[in-house]
């Protein structure tokens, strides 16, 4: 990856960290998931509102490193308006990207692509995937209702 692209990706990550999107908690009968990464202390509370199999709203709050918090911000943006199956597919693609596996590069991941460099740092993969694991847990529980 070029140094210019690395710099751009760092800017995107820091923008989401300093100006998190969808920060807060949904109070209107939404599903709330709390998760943490005990190895580094990252913590997230994710609120999901699902209607007719579609994620109509998502909010997040927590504390942690720039990677975990920016990933949560990006993830909430990415899944809004998506069907449960689409959001879960995005999570699988993101997980593959973090593990350095092949993934469908035709899918527009938007800002999420800025996190692909995390795959080079195995200790940080759990930071990047924390919010996504919370989302998977919440949507799987939602589907079981």
Secondary structure, 3 states (H helix, E strand, C coil): CCHHHHHHHHHHHHHHHHCCCCECCCCCCCEEEEEEECCCCEEEEEEEEEECCEEEEEEEEEECCHHHHHHHHHHHHHHCCCEHHHHHHHHHHHHHHHCCCCCCCCCCCHHHHHHHHHHHCHHHHHHHHHHHHHHHHHHHHHHHC
